[in-house]
Amino acid sequence: MKLKEIRESKRLSQRDLCRIVGVSQPFLCDLEHGRRNATLDTWQKIADALEVPITELLEKAG
């Protein structure tokens, strides 16, 4: 699944995930659409917030 699909499956809005992770909503939107990349630390925070292994996110991002 892609980041957006995982986030939606967890019933988290972009706003909620941004608040948990500490990133801006435009940044997350760009990340979900593949227009930006994130640091490993940010990916880990997203993975923790979504309760998925970081590898699941990185496989989809690459």
C-alpha positions as CSV (number, residue, x, y, z in Angstrom):
1,M,0.0,0.0,0.0
2,K,1.0,3.6,-0.5
3,L,1.5,6.0,2.3
4,K,-1.9,7.7,1.7
5,E,-3.7,4.3,1.6
6,I,-2.0,3.2,4.8
7,R,-2.9,6.5,6.5
8,E,-6.5,6.3,5.4
9,S,-6.8,2.6,6.4
10,K,-5.8,3.8,9.9
11,R,-8.5,6.4,9.8
12,L,-6.0,9.3,10.2
13,S,-6.4,12.6,8.5
14,Q,-3.4,14.4,7.0
15,R,-3.8,17.0,9.7
16,D,-3.7,14.4,12.5
17,L,-0.7,12.6,11.1
18,C,1.1,15.9,10.6
19,R,0.4,16.8,14.2
20,I,1.8,13.5,15.5
21,V,4.8,13.5,13.3
22,G,5.6,17.2,13.4
23,V,5.6,18.0,9.7
24,S,3.5,20.5,7.7
25,Q,0.4,19.4,5.8
26,P,1.9,20.5,2.4
27,F,5.0,18.4,3.1
28,L,2.9,15.3,3.9
29,C,0.8,15.9,0.8
30,D,3.9,16.1,-1.3
31,L,5.3,13.0,0.3
32,E,2.1,11.1,-0.3
33,H,2.2,12.1,-4.0
34,G,5.9,11.3,-4.4
35,R,7.0,14.9,-5.0
36,R,9.2,15.0,-1.9
37,N,11.3,12.6,0.2
38,A,11.8,12.6,3.9
39,T,14.7,11.8,6.2
40,L,15.0,8.4,7.8
41,D,14.0,9.9,11.1
42,T,10.8,11.3,9.6
43,W,9.9,8.0,7.9
44,Q,10.4,6.3,11.3
45,K,8.1,8.8,13.0
46,I,5.4,8.2,10.3
47,A,5.8,4.4,10.6
48,D,5.5,4.6,14.4
49,A,2.4,6.8,14.1
50,L,0.8,4.4,11.6
51,E,2.0,1.4,13.5
52,V,3.6,-0.2,10.5
53,P,7.2,-1.3,10.0
54,I,9.3,1.4,8.4
55,T,10.3,-1.0,5.7
56,E,6.7,-1.1,4.5
57,L,6.8,2.7,3.9
58,L,10.3,2.7,2.4
59,E,9.5,-0.1,0.0
60,K,6.6,2.0,-1.3
61,A,8.5,5.2,-1.4
62,G,11.4,3.9,-3.4
